[in-house]
Amino acid sequence: MIKAQIEDKELLEHLASIEKDEMAVFVMADGRIRGALFHGTNFVNQMRAQHKTGILETMVLGQASLCAALMMPTMKGQEHISWRYECDGPAKGFAVEADSTGYVRGYLLEDHIPVEKPLESWDLAPFLGNGTMTITKVHPGDKSPQVSSVETLYKNITKDLAWYFNQSEQINTAFSTSIFMDTKGRVKGAGGMFIQVLPETGGTKKVGAETSSSPDFKADEELITRVENAISACPSLGKWFDEKGNINDIVYGLFREFKPQIAVRRNITYDCPCNEDYYLEHIKSLGSAQIEDLKSSGPDPLEIVCRNCGSVYKIPFAKL
């Protein structure tokens, strides 16, 4: 990827003054709950710089990219996830990818979302509409990818992704994202959270004079309610990180009753493995006839834009 530079000096000064981007993966409630908290202010700003997105487009692709990053803790070993969200609203949807090595990339299906009147809120439902989402998982050595699709129910990126996990994985899951913009439309803070209440596995518990290994559904419901209450008390993550808040205070403060422990910290970036050599080899594989056609009809140098990251590669005919 050709890294686009953020040129707004005031924004750069702000980014340098706040906490660094980081993802903290944590467990709590004796291992029954796992989660991740991602501070992604620089992450979203890099995404915006790559694609040169407007305010509304930044909100849509930013939320999608934050969610893609938050899926990394669910990955098993080396894994690559592609998430395609298609809808009948003006935004049309998006396609994003997350890789277990720690990068996210993606693009909007509609580069410039039409807006008929000034925005009154950040509710994206009018721009999304109804649709479907498909998640594809690829592991090294797989004969074929794992693909699953669901209809979107909520016209809401985070709720629809949680619905997917609840349906396909049968695990109670919640996602939350927040992007805070100032009055000039600059992204001053961004972050997201992922929580899963895992099913009980193995072990036994005593019930009166008996010993039982069956799940305690009432206890599960109570645990989920307590987690939901804690999440509802969470401040806006975008505003929190804008005001120099840190990850530890959220994890250890908001969830203190569940005795959380941060298991790992990760650096997640908006990045793309594309480079000039990749596209050069692809062009060379077209064959001599097609290459000659490109030379006779196209400008020199040939301009190629990576849809996933917006990088522009200018390849002179001499290299072909």
Phi, psi and omega per residue, in radians:
M1 nan 2.421 2.995
I2 -1.523 1.928 -3.039
K3 -1.242 2.094 3.102
A4 -1.322 2.484 -3.112
Q5 -1.583 2.408 3.015
I6 -1.474 2.093 -2.983
E7 -1.782 -0.188 3.140
D8 -1.267 1.907 -3.051
K9 -1.120 -0.691 3.141
E10 -1.139 -0.696 3.095
L11 -1.145 -0.745 3.129
L12 -1.051 -0.710 3.111
E13 -1.107 -0.692 3.121
H14 -1.151 -0.787 -3.128
L15 -1.064 -0.599 3.137
A16 -1.285 -0.366 -3.061
S17 -1.570 -0.313 -3.080
I18 -1.688 3.053 3.112
E19 -1.052 2.621 3.134
K20 -1.245 2.716 3.033
D21 -1.088 2.468 3.127
E22 -2.969 2.621 2.985
M23 -1.995 2.284 3.052
A24 -1.953 2.129 3.089
V25 -1.728 2.235 -3.034
F26 -2.350 2.812 3.044
V27 -2.239 2.706 3.126
M28 -2.808 3.099 -3.104
A29 0.944 0.866 3.115
D30 0.981 0.637 3.075
G31 1.503 -0.009 -3.140
R32 -1.326 -0.364 -3.107
I33 -2.162 2.338 2.978
R34 -2.173 2.667 -3.121
G35 -2.803 3.096 3.099
A36 -2.598 2.463 3.040
L37 -2.131 2.201 -3.031
F38 -2.099 2.068 2.957
H39 -1.584 1.984 -3.025
G40 -2.237 0.689 -3.125
T41 -1.152 -0.867 3.080
N42 -1.129 -0.655 3.134
F43 -0.974 -0.901 -3.117
V44 -1.200 -0.644 3.106
N45 -1.153 -0.603 3.083
Q46 -1.210 -0.717 3.063
M47 -0.986 -0.784 -3.121
R48 -1.149 -0.700 3.126
A49 -1.133 -0.667 -3.130
Q50 -1.134 -0.769 -3.022
H51 -1.742 -0.105 -3.140
K52 0.939 0.851 -3.065
T53 -1.421 2.608 3.025
G54 -1.360 -3.039 -3.068
I55 -1.105 -0.926 -3.111
L56 -1.131 -0.744 3.140
E57 -1.100 -0.618 3.104
T58 -1.148 -0.675 3.119
M59 -1.120 -0.750 -3.102
V60 -1.221 -0.972 -3.099
L61 -1.217 -0.538 3.100
G62 -1.132 -0.803 3.096
Q63 -1.087 -0.753 -3.141
A64 -1.097 -0.727 -3.111
S65 -1.218 -0.673 3.073
L66 -1.088 -0.754 3.107
C67 -1.101 -0.702 3.114
A68 -1.047 -0.743 3.101
A69 -1.084 -0.687 -3.098
L70 -1.238 -0.234 3.059
M71 -1.381 -0.229 -3.094
M72 -1.021 -0.678 3.124
P73 -1.126 -0.264 3.120
T74 -1.518 -0.149 -3.072
M75 -1.256 2.596 -3.140
K76 -1.933 1.831 -3.109
G77 1.143 -2.518 3.082
Q78 -1.291 2.147 -3.074
E79 -2.685 2.593 3.084
H80 -2.264 2.179 -3.122
I81 -1.951 2.295 3.007
S82 -1.992 2.304 -3.086
W83 -2.209 2.004 3.140
R84 -1.980 2.171 -3.083
Y85 -2.093 1.949 -3.115
E86 -2.012 2.342 -3.075
C87 -2.512 2.910 -3.081
D88 -1.693 0.117 3.085
G89 -1.436 3.060 -3.109
P90 -0.989 -0.510 -3.120
A91 -1.264 -0.390 -3.138
K92 1.199 -0.543 3.122
G93 2.206 -2.815 -3.090
F94 -2.759 2.906 3.015
A95 -2.380 2.107 3.129
V96 -2.265 2.752 3.138
E97 -2.332 2.557 3.047
A98 -2.291 2.418 -3.126
D99 -2.096 2.497 -3.087
S100 -1.082 -0.306 3.093
T101 -1.280 -0.252 3.027
G102 2.012 0.325 3.090
Y103 -2.121 2.704 3.076
V104 -2.252 2.506 3.046
R105 -2.572 2.881 3.116
G106 2.941 -3.107 -3.093
Y107 -2.739 2.832 3.062
L108 -1.522 2.568 3.061
L109 -1.342 -0.327 3.054
E110 -2.242 1.896 -3.042
D111 -1.085 -0.649 -3.127
H112 -2.178 1.794 -3.077
I113 -1.299 2.141 -3.130
P114 -1.184 2.364 3.127
V115 -2.178 2.129 -3.067
E116 -1.547 -0.367 3.137
K117 -2.636 2.826 -3.127
P118 -0.988 2.495 3.141
L119 -1.198 2.315 3.117
E120 -1.778 -0.294 3.123
S121 -2.794 3.081 3.100
W122 -1.671 0.350 3.059
D123 -1.247 2.011 -3.064
L124 -1.550 -0.047 -3.081
A125 -0.923 -0.769 -3.135
P126 -1.105 -0.373 -3.104
F127 -1.681 -0.240 -3.126
L128 -1.709 -0.979 -3.127
G129 1.291 -2.797 -3.124
N130 -1.534 2.754 3.123
G131 3.044 -2.762 3.134
T132 -2.368 2.750 3.029
M133 -2.335 2.494 -3.104
T134 -2.224 2.293 3.078
I135 -2.036 2.240 -3.132
T136 -2.044 2.235 3.137
K137 -2.006 2.301 -3.130
V138 -2.203 2.295 3.068
H139 -2.107 2.605 3.072
P140 -0.992 2.299 3.116
G141 1.570 -0.120 3.099
D142 -1.140 2.400 3.057
K143 -1.271 -0.537 3.100
S144 -2.667 2.646 -3.130
P145 -1.238 2.762 3.043
Q146 -1.596 2.102 -3.055
V147 -2.163 2.301 3.068
S148 -2.504 2.526 -3.086
S149 -2.311 2.613 3.032
V150 -2.462 2.749 2.999
E151 -1.331 2.565 3.069
T152 -1.504 2.357 -3.049
L153 -1.865 -0.502 -2.886
Y154 -1.863 -0.153 -3.037
K155 0.966 0.654 -3.069
N156 -2.548 2.136 -2.993
I157 -1.046 -0.857 -3.084
T158 -1.209 -0.724 -3.134
K159 -1.195 -0.637 3.116
D160 -1.191 -0.625 3.102
L161 -1.205 -0.705 3.074
A162 -1.095 -0.676 3.105
W163 -1.066 -0.700 3.099
Y164 -1.026 -0.844 -3.124
F165 -1.137 -0.675 3.132
N166 -1.136 -0.574 -3.131
Q167 -1.479 -0.860 -3.016
S168 -1.456 -0.607 -3.099
E169 -1.748 -0.249 -3.099
Q170 1.010 0.705 3.130
I171 -2.247 2.277 3.096
N172 -1.120 2.059 -2.988
T173 -2.371 2.535 3.063
A174 -2.407 2.457 3.029
F175 -2.159 2.565 3.068
S176 -2.534 2.346 3.089
T177 -2.310 2.733 -3.136
S178 -2.641 2.259 3.073
I179 -2.199 2.071 -3.132
F180 -1.790 2.212 3.094
M181 -2.023 2.549 3.064
D182 -1.458 -3.059 -3.060
T183 -1.179 -0.250 3.106
K184 -1.708 0.104 3.101
G185 1.410 0.267 3.110
R186 -1.520 2.447 3.113
V187 -1.384 1.905 -3.092
K188 -1.744 -0.298 3.118
G189 -2.801 2.500 3.129
A190 -2.721 2.493 3.119
G191 -2.959 3.029 -3.138
G192 -2.731 2.807 -3.137
M193 -2.379 2.550 3.124
F194 -2.301 2.311 3.135
I195 -2.369 2.390 3.015
Q196 -2.314 2.327 3.005
V197 -1.707 1.906 -3.027
L198 -1.422 2.576 3.095
P199 -1.208 2.658 3.080
E200 -1.187 2.419 3.104
T201 -2.316 2.237 3.076
G202 1.159 -3.032 3.102
G203 1.284 2.982 3.108
T204 -2.392 2.770 3.055
K205 -2.413 2.579 -3.113
K206 -1.516 2.330 3.082
V207 -2.156 1.773 -3.044
G208 1.126 -2.184 -3.138
A209 -1.631 0.031 -3.074
E210 -1.908 2.855 3.061
T211 -1.997 2.298 -3.062
S212 -2.218 2.517 3.056
S213 -1.978 0.129 -3.136
S214 -1.430 2.676 -3.131
P215 -1.126 2.533 3.068
D216 -1.698 1.627 -3.031
F217 -1.156 -0.600 3.118
K218 -1.137 -0.744 3.109
A219 -1.116 -0.658 3.101
D220 -1.086 -0.778 3.136
E221 -1.084 -0.695 3.118
E222 -1.156 -0.697 3.118
L223 -1.113 -0.787 3.135
I224 -1.070 -0.723 3.126
T225 -1.097 -0.749 3.135
R226 -1.129 -0.688 3.110
V227 -1.148 -0.770 3.120
E228 -1.045 -0.699 3.121
N229 -1.120 -0.684 3.114
A230 -1.156 -0.761 -3.136
I231 -1.102 -0.663 -3.119
S232 -1.111 -0.388 3.122
A233 -1.525 -0.034 -3.108
C234 -1.228 2.315 3.071
P235 -1.200 2.890 3.035
S236 -1.013 2.067 -3.070
L237 -1.131 -0.642 3.108
G238 -1.054 -0.809 3.126
K239 -1.186 -0.668 3.138
W240 -1.021 -0.854 -3.118
F241 -1.275 -0.530 3.053
D242 -1.060 -0.631 -3.093
E243 -1.620 0.413 3.032
K244 1.233 0.400 3.043
G245 -1.203 2.758 -3.123
N246 -2.104 2.951 -3.077
I247 -1.202 -0.742 -3.059
N248 -1.011 -0.718 -3.097
D249 -1.122 -0.570 3.103
I250 -1.284 -0.896 -3.068
V251 -1.109 -0.905 -3.040
Y252 -1.448 -0.324 3.112
G253 -1.603 -0.928 -3.076
L254 -1.119 -0.649 -3.052
F255 -1.909 0.440 -3.021
R256 -1.020 -0.564 -3.120
E257 -1.161 -0.321 -3.125
F258 -1.703 0.053 3.120
K259 0.904 1.109 -3.094
P260 -1.252 2.677 3.030
Q261 -2.384 2.200 3.081
I262 -1.329 2.111 -3.070
A263 -1.537 -0.641 -3.099
V264 -2.722 2.604 3.036
R265 -2.033 2.398 -3.064
R266 -2.284 2.610 3.019
N267 -1.719 2.004 -3.129
I268 -1.935 2.288 -3.090
T269 -2.179 2.691 2.960
Y270 -1.535 1.907 -3.004
D271 -2.639 3.006 -3.121
C272 -2.642 2.387 -3.113
P273 -1.367 0.085 -3.111
C274 -1.158 2.685 3.029
N275 -2.769 2.993 -3.084
E276 -1.086 -0.693 -3.120
D277 -1.055 -0.665 3.132
Y278 -1.034 -0.847 -3.110
Y279 -1.257 -0.579 3.112
L280 -1.108 -0.792 3.127
E281 -1.136 -0.636 3.127
H282 -1.125 -0.748 3.134
I283 -1.127 -0.736 -3.126
K284 -1.101 -0.486 -3.119
S285 -1.329 -0.131 -3.108
L286 -1.213 -0.439 -3.091
G287 1.833 2.716 -3.026
S288 -1.100 -0.657 -3.095
A289 -1.122 -0.813 -3.132
Q290 -1.192 -0.613 3.111
I291 -1.143 -0.739 3.107
E292 -1.116 -0.616 3.095
D293 -1.132 -0.710 3.088
L294 -1.077 -0.731 -3.126
K295 -1.141 -0.642 -3.081
S296 -1.383 -0.466 -3.055
S297 -1.901 -0.413 -3.030
G298 -1.717 2.831 3.068
P299 -1.263 2.725 3.096
D300 -2.017 2.019 0.186
P301 -1.432 2.796 3.075
L302 -1.318 2.279 -3.095
E303 -1.825 2.159 3.140
I304 -2.142 2.266 -3.136
V305 -1.945 2.187 3.071
C306 -1.327 2.102 -3.089
R307 -1.188 -0.520 -3.071
N308 -1.305 -0.431 -3.086
C309 -2.395 -0.058 3.098
G310 1.375 0.030 3.131
S311 -1.115 2.434 -3.139
V312 -1.945 2.095 3.124
Y313 -1.900 2.218 3.118
K314 -1.908 1.875 -3.030
I315 -1.874 1.960 3.138
P316 -1.201 2.582 -3.131
F317 -1.016 -0.486 -3.132
A318 -1.031 -0.485 -3.129
K319 -1.399 -0.200 -3.141
L320 -1.511 nan nan
